[in-house]
């Protein structure tokens, strides 16, 4: 059995609940600035999250709701402009402290660093978004704690494709089985599993009810989890819940309580 050597974190919905009150209003502000009457309410944005990547999300929406705009020869330029504007609005929200880390995340990162467990990130969001969130929530040097940050367009195919995990694994120079991915979505889980990385899912505002078949464990949050719990989950031999030998891990057994981040 492979010992746990590294934790690979997703960002949006995993490190922080960034979607509803971060990316969504930032997109809407960018649309308004560009003179577009597009408005992504909470329900619509939840549907759009099936499409990974901000530029891809804009293109998907326009193709279905504004085909005249999507068919313009300069549409790709517009998408890039909208995404740059959206990123600027999002970074302001992060810098204002509007998007705190989810329960337990800061503590688990600290425990992993003290234990010599390597840290990495595998996300579809931009490097600027990642660095801003880490800086605002963990301090000015926090990005340097992560040995590898796979973000944005470093790979052509985004989650659920496994490319971003393979990119991170190549740079960590670790086998997939020596890592534990922490994700919040079905697309993220699929990306990790296809790359061979065991995965713990911590559901977020938009992902409850998704199909997490294949996850090592599925929890509401990591508020009561310790690094020892993650090590145990990494080594867990998955037994179906209906099996007589099935037992909840320590994380699930304590889900009734919540810890501070």
Backbone as CSV, one residue per row, in Angstrom:
resi,resn,N_x,N_y,N_z,CA_x,CA_y,CA_z,C_x,C_y,C_z
1,UNK,0.845,-1.203,0.000,0.000,0.000,0.000,0.878,1.249,0.000
2,UNK,0.556,2.232,-0.841,1.329,3.458,-0.926,1.047,4.362,0.265
3,UNK,2.128,4.891,0.851,1.982,5.862,1.922,1.588,7.206,1.316
4,UNK,0.845,8.010,2.081,0.427,9.325,1.608,1.621,10.278,1.605
5,UNK,1.942,10.807,0.428,3.051,11.747,0.288,2.592,13.168,-0.024
6,UNK,1.409,13.308,-0.626,0.987,14.649,-1.048,-0.528,14.782,-1.043
7,UNK,-0.985,15.979,-0.721,-2.390,16.362,-0.854,-2.511,17.284,-2.061
8,UNK,-3.467,16.983,-2.929,-3.710,17.812,-4.109,-5.107,18.417,-3.981
9,UNK,-5.167,19.724,-3.809,-6.436,20.414,-3.577,-6.992,21.018,-4.864
10,UNK,-8.286,20.851,-5.062,-9.036,21.717,-5.963,-9.196,23.060,-5.245
11,UNK,-9.671,24.075,-5.944,-9.809,25.401,-5.327,-11.271,25.807,-5.156
12,UNK,-11.955,26.088,-6.264,-13.317,26.620,-6.183,-14.281,25.580,-5.629
13,UNK,-14.900,25.911,-4.488,-15.812,24.991,-3.828,-15.125,24.054,-2.862
14,UNK,-13.808,23.927,-2.963,-13.056,23.015,-2.096,-12.295,23.796,-1.032
15,UNK,-11.399,24.677,-1.451,-10.726,25.538,-0.478,-11.694,26.570,0.090
16,UNK,-12.541,27.103,-0.760,-13.503,28.133,-0.337,-14.752,28.038,-1.201
17,UNK,-15.870,28.529,-0.651,-17.127,28.586,-1.406,-17.089,29.837,-2.279
18,UNK,-16.422,29.727,-3.406,-16.158,30.895,-4.245,-17.186,31.120,-5.343
19,UNK,-18.026,30.138,-5.610,-18.841,30.204,-6.819,-20.007,31.189,-6.716
20,UNK,-20.898,30.986,-5.745,-22.131,31.768,-5.677,-21.873,33.247,-5.437
21,UNK,-20.990,33.561,-4.475,-20.785,34.950,-4.063,-19.456,35.519,-4.530
22,UNK,-18.750,34.789,-5.395,-17.481,35.258,-5.926,-17.486,35.311,-7.442
23,UNK,-17.344,34.160,-8.055,-17.283,34.121,-9.521,-18.581,34.597,-10.167
24,UNK,-19.725,34.185,-9.623,-21.006,34.535,-10.255,-21.214,36.054,-10.341
25,UNK,-21.127,36.798,-9.214,-21.294,38.247,-9.338,-20.190,38.907,-10.158
26,UNK,-18.996,38.304,-10.175,-17.918,38.867,-10.992,-18.235,38.729,-12.479
27,UNK,-18.777,37.585,-12.872,-19.232,37.431,-14.258,-20.291,38.483,-14.585
28,UNK,-21.277,38.632,-13.711,-22.369,39.573,-13.978,-21.866,41.010,-14.098
29,UNK,-20.891,41.370,-13.279,-20.317,42.717,-13.364,-19.602,42.913,-14.696
30,UNK,-18.899,41.886,-15.147,-18.206,41.968,-16.437,-19.199,42.098,-17.585
31,UNK,-20.294,41.356,-17.504,-21.318,41.452,-18.552,-21.910,42.863,-18.600
32,UNK,-22.224,43.414,-17.435,-22.819,44.751,-17.382,-21.869,45.798,-17.957
33,UNK,-20.591,45.692,-17.619,-19.597,46.635,-18.142,-19.523,46.597,-19.666
34,UNK,-19.729,45.395,-20.223,-19.650,45.225,-21.676,-20.961,45.572,-22.375
35,UNK,-21.965,46.001,-21.610,-23.240,46.370,-22.192,-24.122,45.195,-22.552
36,UNK,-23.842,44.037,-21.965,-24.647,42.840,-22.212,-25.736,42.725,-21.154
37,UNK,-26.909,42.279,-21.548,-28.007,42.148,-20.592,-28.059,40.746,-19.985
38,UNK,-26.931,40.073,-19.949,-26.867,38.737,-19.360,-26.805,38.856,-17.841
39,UNK,-27.551,38.008,-17.163,-27.477,37.949,-15.701,-27.593,36.498,-15.265
40,UNK,-26.570,36.022,-14.585,-26.553,34.634,-14.134,-27.027,34.580,-12.686
41,UNK,-28.284,34.175,-12.479,-28.773,34.021,-11.111,-28.210,32.726,-10.518
42,UNK,-28.515,32.483,-9.255,-27.902,31.351,-8.562,-28.257,30.017,-9.208
43,UNK,-29.504,29.860,-9.607,-29.930,28.591,-10.199,-29.267,28.367,-11.554
44,UNK,-29.267,29.391,-12.397,-28.642,29.261,-13.710,-27.153,28.978,-13.569
45,UNK,-26.508,29.678,-12.643,-25.071,29.467,-12.471,-24.777,28.044,-12.013
46,UNK,-25.648,27.496,-11.179,-25.475,26.106,-10.773,-25.486,25.170,-11.963
47,UNK,-26.361,25.431,-12.924,-26.387,24.613,-14.143,-25.122,24.817,-14.972
48,UNK,-24.659,26.055,-15.043,-23.478,26.355,-15.848,-22.208,25.746,-15.272
49,UNK,-22.211,25.409,-13.994,-21.030,24.804,-13.387,-20.734,23.419,-13.945
50,UNK,-21.682,22.842,-14.678,-21.379,21.585,-15.368,-20.292,21.788,-16.417
51,UNK,-20.124,23.034,-16.850,-19.083,23.388,-17.820,-17.892,23.928,-17.041
52,UNK,-16.759,23.257,-17.116,-15.588,23.702,-16.366,-14.808,24.740,-17.165
53,UNK,-14.352,25.773,-16.459,-13.599,26.848,-17.088,-14.472,28.050,-17.385
54,UNK,-13.998,29.233,-17.003,-14.796,30.440,-17.166,-15.047,30.815,-18.616
55,UNK,-14.008,30.768,-19.436,-14.187,31.110,-20.856,-15.105,30.105,-21.532
56,UNK,-14.949,28.846,-21.171,-15.815,27.806,-21.725,-17.268,28.016,-21.300
57,UNK,-17.456,28.476,-20.074,-18.802,28.718,-19.553,-19.479,29.861,-20.322
58,UNK,-18.731,30.918,-20.578,-19.274,32.038,-21.357,-19.676,31.568,-22.754
59,UNK,-18.802,30.805,-23.386,-19.077,30.329,-24.748,-20.301,29.428,-24.784
60,UNK,-20.411,28.557,-23.801,-21.548,27.641,-23.721,-22.855,28.426,-23.571
61,UNK,-22.851,29.407,-22.684,-24.055,30.208,-22.451,-24.445,30.979,-23.709
62,UNK,-23.475,31.628,-24.333,-23.772,32.448,-25.503,-24.305,31.604,-26.656
63,UNK,-23.757,30.420,-26.838,-24.207,29.562,-27.936,-25.676,29.212,-27.802
64,UNK,-26.149,29.147,-26.565,-27.534,28.742,-26.320,-28.493,29.913,-26.138
65,UNK,-27.998,31.021,-25.619,-28.892,32.128,-25.275,-28.644,33.406,-26.081
66,UNK,-27.521,33.471,-26.770,-27.224,34.649,-27.593,-26.467,34.208,-28.844
67,UNK,-27.097,33.389,-29.689,-26.388,32.834,-30.851,-25.892,33.896,-31.824
68,UNK,-26.565,35.041,-31.873,-26.092,36.108,-32.755,-24.733,36.629,-32.302
69,UNK,-24.554,36.732,-30.983,-23.264,37.174,-30.445,-22.229,36.067,-30.601
70,UNK,-22.619,34.839,-30.301,-21.690,33.713,-30.403,-21.219,33.496,-31.835
71,UNK,-22.042,33.893,-32.803,-21.678,33.710,-34.199,-20.843,34.827,-34.782
72,UNK,-20.592,35.867,-34.013,-19.783,36.981,-34.503,-18.337,36.524,-34.727
73,UNK,-17.694,36.956,-35.800,-16.307,36.543,-36.058,-15.335,36.914,-34.939
74,UNK,-15.659,37.964,-34.186,-14.778,38.410,-33.097,-15.228,37.890,-31.732
75,UNK,-16.057,36.864,-31.728,-16.589,36.373,-30.453,-15.485,35.886,-29.522
76,UNK,-14.478,35.217,-30.050,-13.388,34.715,-29.201,-12.676,35.863,-28.488
77,UNK,-12.553,36.993,-29.178,-11.938,38.171,-28.557,-12.815,38.676,-27.422
78,UNK,-14.123,38.726,-27.662,-15.058,39.161,-26.622,-14.978,38.254,-25.406
79,UNK,-14.905,36.954,-25.622,-14.826,36.012,-24.504,-13.593,36.297,-23.658
80,UNK,-12.467,36.521,-24.299,-11.242,36.812,-23.543,-11.367,38.123,-22.771
81,UNK,-11.983,39.124,-23.394,-12.168,40.411,-22.716,-13.089,40.269,-21.505
82,UNK,-14.182,39.549,-21.685,-15.114,39.326,-20.577,-14.436,38.579,-19.443
83,UNK,-13.643,37.594,-19.794,-13.004,36.797,-18.750,-11.965,37.614,-17.993
84,UNK,-11.216,38.466,-18.694,-10.257,39.334,-18.005,-10.973,40.280,-17.047
85,UNK,-12.079,40.863,-17.508,-12.839,41.773,-16.646,-13.418,41.035,-15.452
86,UNK,-13.932,39.852,-15.692,-14.483,39.038,-14.604,-13.413,38.731,-13.567
87,UNK,-12.209,38.389,-14.023,-11.123,38.083,-13.092,-10.796,39.290,-12.227
88,UNK,-10.784,40.475,-12.818,-10.498,41.688,-12.047,-11.547,41.912,-10.965
89,UNK,-12.812,41.723,-11.293,-13.874,41.872,-10.293,-13.741,40.816,-9.201
90,UNK,-13.429,39.594,-9.596,-13.287,38.513,-8.618,-12.130,38.797,-7.663
91,UNK,-11.012,39.258,-8.194,-9.853,39.531,-7.348,-10.163,40.614,-6.323
92,UNK,-10.971,41.597,-6.701,-11.361,42.626,-5.732,-12.179,42.021,-4.592
93,UNK,-13.086,41.109,-4.921,-13.879,40.453,-3.876,-12.986,39.651,-2.936
94,UNK,-12.018,38.952,-3.502,-11.099,38.164,-2.675,-10.289,39.080,-1.768
95,UNK,-9.730,40.145,-2.338,-8.900,41.063,-1.553,-9.694,41.747,-0.445
96,UNK,-11.005,41.883,-0.634,-11.862,42.478,0.393,-12.224,41.487,1.496
97,UNK,-11.760,40.247,1.389,-12.037,39.237,2.408,-13.429,38.656,2.341
98,UNK,-14.048,38.710,1.167,-15.434,38.240,1.030,-15.548,36.728,0.907
99,UNK,-14.427,36.033,0.698,-14.480,34.603,0.400,-13.534,33.833,1.320
100,UNK,-13.952,33.583,2.558,-13.090,32.871,3.507,-12.937,31.399,3.141
101,UNK,-11.883,30.792,3.668,-11.682,29.363,3.470,-12.794,28.568,4.144
102,UNK,-13.050,27.390,3.640,-14.044,26.503,4.243,-13.516,25.947,5.573
103,UNK,-14.407,25.466,6.440,-13.984,24.943,7.743,-12.920,23.856,7.616
104,UNK,-11.898,23.978,8.442,-10.869,22.954,8.534,-9.735,23.076,7.547
105,UNK,-9.895,23.841,6.479,-8.887,23.877,5.419,-7.560,24.441,5.924
106,UNK,-7.599,25.590,6.593,-6.357,26.209,7.059,-5.617,25.286,8.021
107,UNK,-6.353,24.654,8.914,-5.720,23.760,9.888,-5.092,22.544,9.216
108,UNK,-5.794,21.951,8.252,-5.266,20.776,7.561,-4.012,21.116,6.760
109,UNK,-4.001,22.275,6.142,-2.803,22.700,5.416,-1.636,22.852,6.379
110,UNK,-1.888,23.452,7.542,-0.834,23.620,8.542,-0.340,22.267,9.052
111,UNK,-1.252,21.354,9.340,-0.856,20.026,9.816,-0.031,19.293,8.763
112,UNK,-0.430,19.400,7.515,0.310,18.730,6.447,1.722,19.291,6.327
113,UNK,1.857,20.595,6.411,3.191,21.203,6.329,4.076,20.736,7.475
114,UNK,3.515,20.700,8.676,4.300,20.266,9.831,4.718,18.805,9.727
115,UNK,3.881,17.997,9.068,4.164,16.567,8.946,5.017,16.229,7.730
116,UNK,5.343,17.213,6.925,6.147,16.957,5.744,5.366,16.386,4.577
117,UNK,4.039,16.501,4.631,3.207,16.089,3.500,3.233,17.208,2.459
118,UNK,3.559,16.865,1.241,3.672,17.870,0.191,2.285,18.369,-0.237
119,UNK,2.237,19.611,-0.697,0.976,20.248,-1.074,1.005,20.642,-2.545
120,UNK,-0.137,20.477,-3.199,-0.264,20.872,-4.600,-1.697,21.302,-4.867
121,UNK,-1.897,21.939,-6.002,-3.224,22.395,-6.420,-3.466,21.944,-7.851
122,UNK,-4.697,21.486,-8.101,-5.126,21.119,-9.455,-6.493,21.746,-9.687
123,UNK,-6.542,22.803,-10.477,-7.781,23.567,-10.623,-7.925,24.117,-12.031
124,UNK,-9.150,24.442,-12.403,-9.388,25.076,-13.698,-9.361,26.595,-13.605
125,UNK,-9.388,27.143,-12.399,-9.383,28.596,-12.260,-7.996,29.146,-12.562
126,UNK,-7.891,30.442,-12.737,-6.634,31.044,-13.180,-5.609,31.105,-12.050
127,UNK,-4.311,31.126,-12.395,-3.281,31.272,-11.362,-3.484,32.519,-10.504
128,UNK,-3.914,33.621,-11.118,-4.134,34.857,-10.352,-5.204,34.660,-9.294
129,UNK,-6.270,33.944,-9.639,-7.333,33.681,-8.669,-6.827,32.833,-7.516
130,UNK,-6.036,31.821,-7.829,-5.492,30.937,-6.793,-4.609,31.726,-5.842
131,UNK,-3.669,32.468,-6.396,-2.714,33.196,-5.566,-3.411,34.245,-4.704
132,UNK,-4.421,34.901,-5.251,-5.147,35.913,-4.479,-5.884,35.288,-3.303
133,UNK,-6.533,34.153,-3.529,-7.262,33.489,-2.451,-6.311,33.023,-1.361
134,UNK,-5.192,32.435,-1.747,-4.220,31.969,-0.758,-3.640,33.141,0.024
135,UNK,-3.316,34.215,-0.673,-2.737,35.389,-0.015,-3.718,36.011,0.970
136,UNK,-4.975,36.160,0.553,-5.971,36.816,1.398,-6.349,35.976,2.606
137,UNK,-6.308,34.658,2.470,-6.805,33.792,3.540,-5.714,33.179,4.404
138,UNK,-4.506,33.029,3.848,-3.447,32.336,4.588,-2.182,33.166,4.767
139,UNK,-2.071,34.279,4.063,-0.900,35.121,4.225,-0.131,35.310,2.931
140,UNK,0.770,36.299,2.907,1.437,36.687,1.661,2.324,35.617,1.045
141,UNK,2.810,34.673,1.851,3.715,33.645,1.332,3.025,32.312,1.078
142,UNK,1.708,32.269,1.212,1.003,30.985,1.199,1.156,30.221,-0.115
143,UNK,1.214,30.926,-1.237,1.341,30.219,-2.519,2.620,29.393,-2.566
144,UNK,3.660,29.855,-1.873,4.936,29.130,-1.885,4.869,27.827,-1.097
145,UNK,3.840,27.639,-0.287,3.691,26.387,0.454,3.302,25.238,-0.466
146,UNK,2.752,25.578,-1.620,2.285,24.565,-2.564,3.377,24.331,-3.602
147,UNK,3.910,23.125,-3.581,5.049,22.804,-4.436,4.696,22.902,-5.917
148,UNK,3.485,22.527,-6.258,3.015,22.597,-7.643,1.627,23.231,-7.649
149,UNK,1.433,24.219,-8.501,0.109,24.812,-8.696,-0.261,24.646,-10.165
150,UNK,-1.146,23.705,-10.412,-1.668,23.490,-11.757,-2.972,24.250,-11.885
151,UNK,-2.978,25.304,-12.697,-4.144,26.189,-12.739,-4.358,26.730,-14.140
152,UNK,-5.611,27.060,-14.426,-5.946,27.748,-15.663,-5.730,26.912,-16.903
153,UNK,-5.034,27.506,-17.862,-4.888,26.899,-19.182,-3.554,26.185,-19.364
154,UNK,-2.953,25.671,-18.286,-1.681,24.956,-18.436,-1.868,23.644,-19.186
155,UNK,-3.102,23.148,-19.220,-3.428,21.974,-20.039,-4.621,22.340,-20.920
156,UNK,-4.731,21.742,-22.102,-5.814,22.132,-23.017,-7.189,21.628,-22.612
157,UNK,-7.250,20.451,-21.999,-8.544,19.850,-21.643,-8.769,19.991,-20.147
158,UNK,-9.897,20.564,-19.770,-10.182,20.799,-18.357,-11.011,19.663,-17.772
159,UNK,-11.146,19.673,-16.457,-11.921,18.635,-15.779,-13.306,18.516,-16.421
160,UNK,-13.821,17.305,-16.615,-13.434,16.019,-16.030,-12.278,15.296,-16.704
161,UNK,-11.649,15.899,-17.706,-10.438,15.295,-18.262,-9.372,15.226,-17.173
162,UNK,-8.520,14.214,-17.198,-7.524,14.028,-16.139,-6.258,14.845,-16.331
163,UNK,-6.193,15.655,-17.386,-4.936,16.293,-17.782,-4.278,17.098,-16.670
164,UNK,-5.075,17.878,-15.929,-4.485,18.731,-14.896,-3.863,17.899,-13.789
165,UNK,-4.463,16.765,-13.447,-3.867,15.897,-12.428,-2.590,15.250,-12.941
166,UNK,-2.586,14.834,-14.184,-1.370,14.244,-14.743,-0.249,15.271,-14.803
167,UNK,-0.601,16.509,-15.123,0.386,17.592,-15.154,0.996,17.788,-13.771
168,UNK,0.159,17.810,-12.743,0.640,17.991,-11.370,1.489,16.797,-10.934
169,UNK,1.032,15.587,-11.219,1.781,14.387,-10.836,3.159,14.366,-11.484
170,UNK,3.240,14.758,-12.748,4.535,14.788,-13.433,5.509,15.703,-12.710
171,UNK,5.024,16.824,-12.213,5.908,17.790,-11.566,6.201,17.430,-10.115
172,UNK,5.299,16.719,-9.485,5.586,16.200,-8.143,6.530,15.006,-8.207
173,UNK,6.567,14.348,-9.364,7.347,13.117,-9.550,6.932,12.068,-8.523
174,UNK,5.611,11.921,-8.396,5.030,10.941,-7.486,4.051,10.066,-8.254
175,UNK,3.906,8.807,-7.837,2.837,7.989,-8.410,1.482,8.483,-7.921
176,UNK,0.462,8.288,-8.723,-0.875,8.762,-8.364,-1.338,8.204,-7.033
177,UNK,-1.014,6.945,-6.768,-1.494,6.286,-5.555,-0.862,6.846,-4.289
178,UNK,0.194,7.648,-4.414,0.842,8.241,-3.246,0.225,9.582,-2.868
179,UNK,-0.809,9.985,-3.589,-1.444,11.283,-3.362,-2.911,11.100,-2.975
180,UNK,-3.476,12.131,-2.383,-4.910,12.187,-2.115,-5.441,13.497,-2.676
181,UNK,-6.389,13.401,-3.604,-7.051,14.589,-4.137,-8.213,14.969,-3.231
182,UNK,-8.427,16.263,-3.077,-9.578,16.768,-2.328,-10.378,17.641,-3.283
183,UNK,-11.586,17.194,-3.595,-12.438,17.819,-4.603,-13.823,18.068,-4.020
184,UNK,-14.617,18.875,-4.736,-15.990,19.122,-4.288,-17.028,18.719,-5.321
185,UNK,-16.612,18.331,-6.528,-17.574,18.121,-7.607,-17.380,16.788,-8.306
186,UNK,-18.423,16.380,-9.017,-18.357,15.151,-9.810,-17.297,15.267,-10.903
187,UNK,-17.220,16.423,-11.558,-16.200,16.598,-12.592,-14.796,16.494,-12.023
188,UNK,-14.584,17.087,-10.856,-13.278,17.005,-10.223,-12.926,15.590,-9.819
189,UNK,-13.906,14.884,-9.256,-13.699,13.487,-8.875,-13.319,12.654,-10.093
190,UNK,-14.045,12.824,-11.186,-13.751,12.052,-12.397,-12.338,12.331,-12.894
191,UNK,-11.923,13.589,-12.845,-10.578,13.943,-13.290,-9.521,13.240,-12.450
192,UNK,-9.703,13.277,-11.130,-8.739,12.635,-10.239,-8.700,11.128,-10.459
193,UNK,-9.865,10.500,-10.495,-9.912,9.043,-10.614,-9.349,8.571,-11.949
194,UNK,-9.630,9.296,-13.015,-9.099,8.896,-14.320,-7.579,8.990,-14.343
195,UNK,-7.030,9.917,-13.562,-5.576,10.024,-13.432,-5.010,9.023,-12.434
196,UNK,-5.891,8.275,-11.769,-5.448,7.270,-10.813,-5.249,7.776,-9.409
197,UNK,-5.688,9.012,-9.128,-5.477,9.619,-7.811,-6.669,9.325,-6.909
198,UNK,-6.467,8.706,-5.746,-7.569,8.532,-4.789,-8.147,9.890,-4.412
199,UNK,-9.440,9.934,-4.170,-10.085,11.244,-3.999,-11.067,11.251,-2.837
200,UNK,-10.956,12.282,-2.008,-11.920,12.607,-0.961,-12.771,13.761,-1.466
201,UNK,-14.077,13.643,-1.332,-14.989,14.703,-1.771,-15.576,15.410,-0.560
202,UNK,-15.483,16.731,-0.557,-16.164,17.550,0.440,-17.179,18.406,-0.309
203,UNK,-18.444,18.052,-0.195,-19.471,18.672,-1.029,-19.594,20.167,-0.743
204,UNK,-19.945,20.923,-1.781,-20.090,22.370,-1.654,-21.530,22.781,-1.919
205,UNK,-21.771,24.077,-1.909,-23.136,24.603,-2.063,-23.826,24.076,-3.319
206,UNK,-23.068,23.955,-4.378,-23.662,23.599,-5.660,-23.555,22.119,-6.008
207,UNK,-22.830,21.323,-5.221,-22.545,19.959,-5.681,-23.232,18.858,-4.892
208,UNK,-23.963,19.195,-3.855,-24.699,18.162,-3.130,-25.657,17.460,-4.083
209,UNK,-25.677,16.157,-4.020,-26.560,15.393,-4.887,-25.915,14.914,-6.169
210,UNK,-24.688,15.340,-6.451,-23.987,14.817,-7.616,-23.546,13.375,-7.365
211,UNK,-23.134,12.707,-8.418,-22.716,11.310,-8.334,-21.233,11.240,-7.972
212,UNK,-20.947,10.731,-6.779,-19.567,10.644,-6.313,-19.093,9.200,-6.211
213,UNK,-19.616,8.358,-7.073,-19.187,6.965,-7.118,-17.683,6.892,-7.354
214,UNK,-17.008,6.112,-6.527,-15.569,5.948,-6.665,-14.753,6.764,-5.694
215,UNK,-15.390,7.725,-5.007,-14.662,8.530,-4.024,-14.260,7.670,-2.834
216,UNK,-13.108,7.969,-2.259,-12.701,7.294,-1.032,-13.699,7.570,0.080
217,UNK,-14.172,8.793,0.140,-15.151,9.194,1.142,-15.817,10.475,0.670
218,UNK,-17.036,10.710,1.123,-17.773,11.931,0.804,-18.235,12.547,2.118
219,UNK,-17.861,13.809,2.355,-18.206,14.479,3.607,-18.797,15.857,3.298
220,UNK,-19.497,16.417,4.281,-20.084,17.746,4.111,-19.034,18.847,4.173
221,UNK,-18.068,18.690,5.059,-16.965,19.635,5.166,-15.851,18.951,5.941
222,UNK,-14.742,19.657,6.113,-13.573,19.094,6.790,-13.335,19.770,8.134
223,UNK,-14.395,20.340,8.703,-14.261,21.091,9.941,-13.715,20.301,11.105
224,UNK,-14.016,19.002,11.171,-13.531,18.169,12.270,-12.441,17.201,11.835
225,UNK,-12.053,17.250,10.597,-11.064,16.297,10.092,-9.656,16.694,10.524
226,UNK,-8.840,15.695,10.791,-7.429,15.908,11.078,-6.608,15.306,9.949
227,UNK,-5.323,15.597,9.939,-4.453,14.975,8.951,-4.470,13.463,9.104
228,UNK,-4.552,12.981,10.346,-4.629,11.534,10.573,-5.854,10.935,9.891
229,UNK,-6.960,11.667,9.882,-8.158,11.203,9.185,-7.901,11.089,7.684
230,UNK,-7.219,12.075,7.126,-6.942,12.032,5.692,-6.013,10.879,5.347
231,UNK,-5.042,10.633,6.205,-4.157,9.483,5.993,-4.964,8.190,6.019
232,UNK,-5.898,8.098,6.976,-6.736,6.897,7.078,-7.628,6.746,5.850
233,UNK,-8.203,7.844,5.387,-9.058,7.799,4.204,-8.252,7.399,2.978
234,UNK,-7.038,7.915,2.859,-6.174,7.568,1.728,-5.924,6.068,1.666
235,UNK,-5.770,5.443,2.827,-5.498,4.009,2.862,-6.730,3.140,2.926
236,UNK,-7.915,3.768,2.880,-9.164,3.034,3.035,-9.418,2.118,1.852
237,UNK,-9.736,0.862,2.144,-10.221,-0.058,1.124,-11.722,0.135,1.066
238,UNK,-12.198,0.605,-0.073,-13.609,1.002,-0.153,-14.526,-0.204,-0.066
239,UNK,-15.409,-0.211,0.927,-16.396,-1.269,1.124,-17.774,-0.658,0.918
240,UNK,-18.627,-1.246,0.097,-19.967,-0.683,-0.105,-20.703,-0.489,1.212
241,UNK,-21.499,0.563,1.296,-22.186,0.904,2.543,-23.105,-0.206,3.024
242,UNK,-23.628,-1.019,2.091,-24.543,-2.076,2.505,-23.809,-3.326,3.010
243,UNK,-22.490,-3.335,2.879,-21.712,-4.502,3.301,-21.673,-4.574,4.829
244,UNK,-21.751,-5.769,5.443,-21.774,-5.869,6.910,-20.504,-5.362,7.583
245,UNK,-19.382,-5.301,6.860,-18.138,-4.825,7.463,-17.926,-3.320,7.272
246,UNK,-18.910,-2.655,6.645,-18.760,-1.222,6.395,-18.746,-0.453,7.707
247,UNK,-17.779,0.459,7.845,-17.721,1.352,9.001,-17.403,2.756,8.508
248,UNK,-18.007,3.738,9.133,-17.695,5.112,8.775,-16.291,5.452,9.252
249,UNK,-15.604,6.269,8.477,-14.304,6.754,8.896,-14.490,7.769,10.022
250,UNK,-13.397,8.101,10.752,-13.517,9.106,11.814,-14.102,10.426,11.330
251,UNK,-13.814,10.824,10.086,-14.345,12.086,9.575,-15.861,12.048,9.551
252,UNK,-16.425,10.995,8.967,-17.878,10.902,8.873,-18.514,10.735,10.237
253,UNK,-17.859,10.031,11.111,-18.425,9.780,12.431,-18.593,11.065,13.221
254,UNK,-17.834,12.112,12.848,-17.892,13.360,13.602,-18.578,14.480,12.835
255,UNK,-19.252,14.143,11.751,-19.803,15.193,10.909,-20.873,16.032,11.589
256,UNK,-21.416,15.581,12.698,-22.436,16.377,13.378,-21.859,17.669,13.934
257,UNK,-20.541,17.700,14.213,-19.921,18.891,14.766,-19.157,19.651,13.707
258,UNK,-18.793,20.885,14.033,-18.041,21.707,13.101,-16.950,22.429,13.862
259,UNK,-15.801,22.529,13.224,-14.664,23.204,13.806,-14.486,24.546,13.108
260,UNK,-13.692,25.386,13.682,-13.385,26.645,13.017,-12.292,26.409,11.993
261,UNK,-12.213,27.226,10.957,-11.221,27.026,9.916,-9.803,27.154,10.455
